[in-house]
Every structure is written in C-alpha cells, then in structure tokens.
Amino acid sequence: MSNQELDQLRKQVEEKNLKLLELINERASLVQEIGRVKEKQGVNRYDPVRERNMLDLIKEHNDGPFEHSTVEHIFKEIFKAGLELQKDDHRKALLVSRKKKPEDTIVNIKGETIGDGNPHFVFGPCAVESYEQVAQVAQAVKAKGLKLLRGGAFKPRTSPYDFQGLGIEGLKILKKVADEYDLAVVSEIVNPADIEKAVDYIDVIQIGARNMQNFELLKTAGAVNKPVLLKRGLSATLEEFINAAEYIISQGNGDIILCERGIRTYERATRNTLDISAVPILKQETHLPVFVDVTHSTGRRDLLIPTAKAALAIGADGVMAEVHPDPAVALSDSAQQMDLDQFDHFYNEIGASVKARV
C-alpha cells in the first residue's frame, strides 16, 4: 500500500470521526430533552429496561467486525455519558446550585450574617429542661459576645421511652431567656403542624437528621419567613441532602444553612462518622452556608476541639456544639455535652485557632 492510499484511508477515518462526533452530540441533545421531560413528570432518569432494549436492538443490527460484547461496551459508555449530562442539567436547574447563583447566600439572624466569610457559633443544651438550666448556658454564651443559642424543645429520640422534650413549653423558656440575654434561638421542629406556633418563639427552624427527608416538614418550613438550619440525614448522600434543601427553597425560603452532623458507618469509635469533606463539596455545589455539628458527629467531648478546628480549617461557615451546666444529670446526650468550664476551654482554643487563621 502506497503512502497516498494510506493517507486517503486516514482521511476517511477522520471524516468518520467527525461524523460520529456529530451524531453523538445530536444524540446527547435528545437525551437532555428526554431528561427535562422526565424531570417534569417526576420519572427516574435511569431506565434499565429501556437501556437493555436499546442494546439488544443495536446487537441485532451489528454486522461486525466488532464482537457484540465490544459494541455493547461502547454503547454503554455512550449511555452513561448521556445520564451524566441529565444529572448535570438537573444540578444546573436546582435553585440551591452554585451554577444557578454564583454568589454566596448570606443568612441574617438578628444581625449575625452567616456565610459572610467569618466563623459563627451555635451553642446550647441538647434539650431544654428548665429556665435555670437554659439561663446559665445563655449567660456563658452572651459573655463570649456570641448571638446564637440552641436548645431542643421537641426531641425525636431513637427510643420512645427517652425524654422527648418539653414541646411548646420548652420554646417559651428559650424565648424568655433569649429575650433577656438578647440572643437568637435555634430549635428543632419535628411536626409540620407545630411550625405555625413555633415561629413566635424561635429565630431559626432546625430540621434534624431524622427529618431531613420529611418532605411535608421541608415544604412547610420553606413557606414561612424564618431561616432554616437543615441537618444531613444519618445515611443521606450529599445529593439527597442538597435535594432536601431544594424542597425548602422551592417554596420561596432561601435562607438555608446546611449542617453536616456525621453519617452512620461501620465505625464505632465515634457516635457517627464526621464527613469533613462534605463541607467543601457543599460549598462548591451550592451557594448556601455550611455548619458542622461536632457534638452529634463525634459523641465525644475529647474530640470536640480538634473536629471544630478541622471544620473551620476546611471552610465551614460555623460550628454547632452542645453545652449543659451539669451534663451528668442531663436528660439527653449526657456523655457528649460540655460543662461550662469545658465550654470556656473549647471557645478559647477555637478562638485562638480562628485568630491564627486570620
């Protein structure tokens, strides 16, 4: 074969390459349109039966020289790339997506601008037990120049026999203490029907890990004019977490703070496994501020300081931790809450870390 013949064949291959590229891109555009239709209909993007039928049809018309297995492998990769395009379109369409809104969302809570590049902190007891208990913690929080006070009035517990919280009475205690110390209240709501009453007493609606996919609760929280702190579910993927936030923002409420609080793995050394890499991923994928709950992720007082430092070092907008005047007699999470002296030490250490970073 002469060089001229070889060049002609190569030219034909290049022409086929360009033709294949044109056809693949045309197919990709059709796949994207199918994805948009499925999105509107609420249908899953991936249909394994449909994929198998297409592969069978392709093999039926395969006259070689490729083996059926080779052709199937090539088209599976094309199908996979099409699914990735649909996923990317889905991400672009999300209201919480960084692609939809490049600039950071700033959530204002009584003058605290969450997501402004400065670290913020939420401290308080796991559960509201009494006015005196909450007031002691509030005094310590106020003394540090902080603004956000957490406390559980509704407590979804693993066991039905554990302390379930004081309910609305607990919210009234939080409100009374917060008013006295000029603090903002963060508290969990577990029932959509309670949100209407709760908004009179709290400044931030917390949606806990066990309710991350309580879609009616998410939609109800999205319909009121209160910031929402949304915790990641115990076994939730980041995609599921982001979509939970989408439920809230789709109802008109964009004041959302995401909170990584550890996920359930096989590891037993800690209560949960802190997925610290979730922080930069969420910051890249969404425009929402991201907190880390170091108490529930570790369940260990001795790990609160290093995990809080890690959270801030990797870009978290804030840290949440539990404080109790006397953890030994706490009605919930006694083993993981800091007492007031430990709180002082914790904040001094974290404060030094923040200054060093700046």
N, C-alpha and C positions, 0 to 999 in steps of 0.2 A: 504493500500500500504506500502510495506516494504521500509526501507531506501535504500536497494540495488536497488529496482526498481526506486525510486526517483532519485538516483544518475545516473542511466542509462539514464533516460529521460533528466536530466540536461545535461548530456554529449552530447546527441543528439542535444539539443538546442544549445550548444556551437559549435558543428560541423556545424550546420546550420548557426550560426552567422558568422563563418569564411567563409563559402561558400557564404553567402550574401555579405560579405566584398569583397571577390574575384570578384564576379560578378559586384558589384558596381564600383570597381576600373577598371575593364575591360571596363565597360560602360563609365566611366569617360575618359579613354584614347581615345575611339572612339569619344566622344563628343569634346575632344580637337582637334582631327584631323579634324572633321567637321568644327570647328571654324576656323582652319587655312585655309581650303579650302574657306570658306565664306569670310575670310579676303582678300584673293587673288582676289576673284570675286567681292568684294565690296558689298556683300549681308549682310543685317542685321542679327545679331546673333540670335535675338529672333523672332520666327515664331509662333504666337498664333494659327494659323490654324493647323499647324503641331502638336503642343502640344495637341490641342483638339482631333485630330485624334488618337494620341497615347493613350490618356486617355480613349477614347471610346473603343479602341481595348482591352485595359487592363481590363476594366469593363466587356466587352463581355466575357472574359475568366475567370472572377472571380467566383469561385465556393464556396466561403466562407472559413472560418467562418466570415471574415471581411465583414462589410457592404460596398457597393460601395463607399459611401462618405468617409469612412476611407481609403480605398485603394487609392482613388483619392487624398486625403490629403497627404498620404505617398509619392506617386509618384510625386506630385507637388513639394515637398521638394527636392526630388532627381533631378528633372528637374532644379529647382532653383540653386542647388549646382553646376550642370553642367554649367549653364550660368555664374556663378561666376568664375569657372575655365577658361572659354573662355575669360572673361574680364581680369583675371589675366595674361593670356598668352598675351593678347593684350598690357597690360601695360608693360610687360617684353620686348616686341618687339619694343616698342617706343624708338626712338633714344634719346629723351629728358628724358627718365625714369632714375631714380636713380638706378634701377636694371640693366640697361644697362651700366651705367657709375657711379660707386660708388663715385668717387671723384668729388669735386665741379668744375664747369666750371668758369674760370676767364676770364672776358672780358676786354681787354686792349683798353682804349680810350685815345690816346695821353698821355700815362704814368699813367693814372688813372686805377688801377687794380680793377675792380668791381667784388665782390664776394670773396675778399681776407680776409674777416673777419672784415674789418674796414668799418665804415659807410661812404657813399658818398652822395653827394647832387647835385640836378639839379634845378637851379633857372633861372627865366627869365619871360618876359611878356607873357601873353596869346597869343597876336597877335603882329607881327611886324608892327609898324605904321610909324616909321621914323628912320633915322640914329641916331638922337639925343636921342630919347627915348631908343633905344637899348643900346647905348653907356653909358648912365647914369647907367643902370642896370649892364652892364658888368663891369663898374668901381667898383661898390659896390661888385660884385661877386669876382672880382680879389683881392680887398682889404682884403678879408677874406681868401685868399690863396686857393680859390676854382678853379676848372678847367672846369666845365660843365655849358654851357649856353643853355637854351631852348628858343624857340620863334616860334610862328605859322606863317607860310607864306601861307599855304593852310588851310583854316578853314571850315571844314564841319559843318554847323550850322543847328539847328533844323528848323529855319525859312529861307526860300530862300531870304528874304529881309534883313537879318542881314549881317554884314560885313563878307565877305568871304576870306579876306586876300589879300596880295599883290602878291602872287604867286612867280614866279622866281625872281622878283624884291626884294621881302622880303628875299629870300635866299641870294641874293647878298649883302644885307645890313648886314645880320647875318654873312656872311663870312668876310666881310670887318672889322666889329667890332671884331670878334673873332681873326682875324689875328693881329689886333692892340693890343689886350689885352692877346694874347696867350691863348685863350680858345678853347674848343671843342664845336661844335654846335650839338644840338639835335633838330630836327624839323620833323613835321609830313608830310608824303606824302600820298595823297588820291587816286592818279591815277597811275596804273602801268606804263603808258606811260611816266610819269614825273620822274621816278626813275633814268633813264639813265642821264638826265640833272642834277638832284638834287645832285647826288653823287659828283659832282665837288665842291659843296658848303657846304655840311654837313658832319659831322663825325659819326652821329648816325641817322639811319632812324627810326622815330617813326611811329608806326601804331596805330591809335587811336581806342577808344572803338567802334565807329560806323563802323569801318572797320575790326574788329577782324576776321570776317568770310568772308571777301572779298578774296576768295581763290586765285584769279589771282594775287592780290596785294601781298599776302603772298608768293606765289611761285616766283614772280619777285624779291622780297626783299631777298629771300633765294638764288637767283642766282648771287647776287653781293657780293663783298668783303667789306661789311660795317656792323658794329654791328647794331642790330635791337632792339629797345625798343618796346615791344608788350604790349598794354593795354588790360585789360579784358573788354569784352563787357558788355553793360548795364544790360543784363539779362542772361549772359552766366554762365553756370555751370563751375566748375573747370575742369571737364573732357573735356568740349568743349574748354576751354581756353588752356589746355595742348595740345589738338589735333591741335589747331591753330598754336601753336609753332612748332608742328611736321611738319606742312606744310613747314615751313621755313627751318628747319634743314634737311628735306628730300631732299632739293635742294642743300645741301652742306654747308650752312652757319650755323655754330653752335654758333656764337657769339650773343646770345639772352639774353635780360634782360626782365623778366616778370614784369608787373606793375599792382598791384591792385589799382583800382581807384573808388571803390564803385559800388554797384549794385542798380538797381531800386527795391524798395519795397513799401509797403503802407505808410511808414513813411514820413511825410512832414517836420519834424523839420530840416532836412538837405537836401541838394540837392540830394544826393544819400545816401545809407547806406554803411558805410565802413565795409567790411567783413574782420576784422582783423585776424580772424582765418585762412583765406586763406594763410597768409604768412607761418606759419609753415607747413601747408599741402603741399603747393607748394615746400617748401624746402625739405620735406620728399619724395614727389613723383617724383621730378625732380632734376637734378643736376645744374639747371640754377639759377643765382642770381635773387633776388626778390626786387623790389622797391614798395613804397607806395606813391601815389599821394594824398596828404592831401587836396589840393585845390579843385579838382573836386569831391572827395568823400564827402566832407562836404559842400562846397559852403559858408563857414562862416569863416571869419578871426579870430573870437574869439575861434575857435576850432582847429586852425592850430597847435598851440604849443602842447596841450595835445595829439592830434592824432599822431603827429610826434614822441613824446616821446613813445607813445604806440607802434608805428610801429618798432622803434629801439629796444624797450624792448623785443618785441616778436620775434626778429631775422631778421628783414628786412635788406637787404644789402644797402639800401639807401632810401632817401626821395626826392620827387619832389614837388615843390610849385611855385606859380606864384608871380612875383614881377613887379611893374609898378611905374615909377616916380610920376605919378599923377593918381591913379585909378579912381577918379571921372570923368575924361574925357576919360577913356579908351574906345576903340571901341568895346570891348567884355569883358565879365566877370568882369565888374567894381566892383561889390559888393564883390568879393571874393579875389581880388589881394591885396597883401601887398604893402604899400608905402615903401620908403627907410628907414625911421625911424623904422617902424614896422618890416622890414626885419632885421635891426640891433638887435632889441629886440628878435625876433624869433631866430636868429642864436646864440645869447649869451645864451639864455635859452637852446636851443638844445645842444650847445657845452658843457654847464655845465652838462647836463644830460648824454652826452656821456662820459665825464671825470669821472663822478660818477660811471658809469657802469664799466669802465675800472679799 
